Amino acid sequence: MKPAELYPEDLVFEHEATAATGVPGPVIRQWARRNKIQRFPGDGRPAGQGHGYKVMYALPEIAERALTYRPTPQRAPKAA
């Protein structure tokens, strides 16, 4: 998706994308690290707990990838 095809309201922070799509934040960051989705500079606004968000993502890209996302089941802990 080209940046020119996006509207300003399409850009969301990680926690907003997680709430909208159900994909965990670490998965979204991994997709961005692997260049499967684009990162955009955030505005750094404080969002509580003293944290500022610095990266935004395109919600249409995440929603498109979320259709095929399947969470990986974790292994059960070994019995001692």
N, C-alpha and C positions, 0 to 999 in steps of 0.2 A: 504494500500500500504506500503510495506516495504522500509525503507531507502536505502537498497541495490539495489532496482529496479529503483532508481532515478538517473538521470544524473545531473551534476552541473547546466546545463542550465535550468533544470526543476524548480529550486528553484527561486522564485521571491518575491519581496516585495509587500506589500498590494496594493500600487498604480498601480503597474504593473499588478497584478492580476485583479484589477478592470477594467483597460483599456482593458485587453485581454478577459474578460468574461462578463463584464457588471454588475457583482454583486457588490453592494455597500460595501465599506470597513467595516462599522460596522457589516454587516452580516457575512463577512469573519472572523472577530474577534470573533463574537458570536459562529460560527461553531468551531473555535479553542478552545474557552473556554469550549464548550460542548463536546470536544474530538471527533468531527466528522471529523476533518482534523488535520494533525500534524503541529506543529510549529518547526522551526529550527532556531538556532542562526544566526543572520545576521552579517555582517561585520562592522556595525556602520558607514559606509561611510556617509559623509555629502551629503544631497540631496537638498540643497537650503533652504533658510529661516532659516538657523541655526539648522535644525532638522537632527538628525541621525536616520536611521532606524535600529532597533535592532532585528526584527523578520522577518523570511522568511517563505514562505508557498510553498507547492508543487503544481505547476500549474495543473498537471494532476488530482489531487484530487479535486481541486476547479472546474475545467472544468467538471468533472463528476457530481458533486453536482449541478452545474449551470444549467444542463439540466432540472432538476425538480424544480428549484427555480422560484417562482412566487412572485412578490412584493405585499405586503399587501397594499390595498388602505387605505389612511388616511381618517378619518372622516372629514366631512365639519365642519367648525366652526359654533357654534350656533349663530343664529341671535339675536341681542340684543334687 
